[in-house]
Amino acid sequence: DEDIEALRVLDDVVAPVTHSSSPAIVEFSPDQKLVLSVERAGWFRLHDVEQVLTRRDIGRAPEPARAAAFDATGTEFAISAGNRLLRFDAETGEQIASLELDTPANVVAWSGTLNSWLIGDQNGSLIAIPSGSDVRARPVSLSDQGPIDRLATGLNNDRVAVARDHLLSVIDLNTRQQVGAALAMPSRIDGIAAAEDGRHV
């Protein structure tokens, strides 16, 4: 449903606003009132869904963007760009903080359980970055199963679903252990989503 809504908003909200290229990343705020659209080159805009207007002036991450996500309150969002995780104020679009990463992050998500940003990197590590902090990131889970391509969390964020190529696994954020065996799909996983209760993926 969210993918369908994203397509509708792309038509009604994002498309009329000129980007230098098509948005590669589209994310909704938790209250569904804002849409963040990000180009691979790093240019981003915030759109007001109800007013069908660009709410904030355009901004840009200093390096090509890979992923983006809002926090649980919708007051800030994070963009992974190059070897950095950049945090921005959703009200002003101004950059709040920048954290240098050892390895570029492929995906970004928010964890209420850890009150942290979760990133999945090209080395297969799942890393937590505490909110409001630019201290070193904390490894949650290390793996030799390959780069993390997708992350999904529900409102019950005690667990996070992780996709690596054709493998789907679930990690308990409290124990920081994988729950059961990874599920092998017949081909590469292009997208995953978690139910709001966090019980189904």
C-alpha positions, -999 to +999 in steps of 0.1 A: +000+000+000+028+024+008+044+017-026+012+025-043+008+057-023+043+066-031+036+063-068+005+085-064+024+111-045+052+110-072+025+118-098+007+145-077+034+160-056+069+152-067+065+152-105+054+188-108+084+200-089+116+201-110+144+179-100+176+178-121+169+141-124+142+117-113+141+110-075+157+077-067+146+076-031+111+085-018+102+083+019+071+092+039+072+108+074+056+088+102+024+110+101+023+106+063+022+144+059+056+149+044+074+131+015+112+133+012+125+128-024+162+124-030+182+122-062+212+099-064+234+130-068+222+141-033+197+168-041+166+165-019+132+182-013+105+179+013+069+179+000+037+187+019+012+159+008-019+178+018-010+211+001+007+194-029+036+219-025+073+218-020+075+226+017+112+232+021+138+247-002+160+222-020+191+209-001+220+187-011+241+160+005+277+166-003+281+131-019+258+107-039+229+095-018+222+058-012+193+057+012+172+079+035+147+075+064+127+096+089+130+091+127+099+080+147+088+116+154+093+129+118+113+158+131+145+147+114+157+125+086+189+108+077+206+103+044+235+080+037+259+096+013+293+082+005+310+073+038+288+095+059+254+094+076+240+129+074+211+140+097+188+169+088+161+189+105+128+182+088+114+216+096+143+237+081+161+212+059+193+222+076+220+196+084+222+187+121+251+163+122+275+142+101+290+109+111+319+093+092+314+056+085+341+030+079+321+016+050+293+032+029+258+024+041+235+008+016+203+013+037+190+033+066+162+027+091+150+040+125+149+018+156+127+029+185+141+000+206+177+013+204+166+050+199+191+049+171+196+050+134+202+016+119+225+013+089+234-018+068+267-015+051+285-031+022+305-054+046+273-070+058+273-053+092+242-039+109+252-008+129+233+015+154+240+052+156+225+067+188+201+096+182+214+131+190+250+119+190+279+119+166+299+093+187+312+061+170+285+037+158+278+005+177+278-028+158+245-047+162+253-077+141+282-087+119+279-112+091+299-128+063+267-134+043+273-104+021+263-067+018+230-056+034+206-045+006+173-038+025+161-032+061+126-031+075+112-023+109+076-020+122+063+000+151+073-029+173+110-023+165+124-051+187+133-069+155+146-059+121+143-077+088+175-078+068+178-087+031+211-098+016+209-106-021+184-136-020+186-142+018+160-129+043+169-129+080+154-114+112+176-099+139+164-094+175+177-059+186+176-068+223+198-099+220+215-088+188+211-123+175+196-137+144+162-153+150+162-187+134+178-195+101+179-172+071+152-178+045+166-183+010+144-168-018+146-181-054+161-148-066+175-114-054+152-096-030+142-062-044+122-049-015+109-058+020+084-042+044+074-050+080+039-050+095+032-024+120+032-049+149+066-061+137+054-097+136+053-102+098+075-093+069 
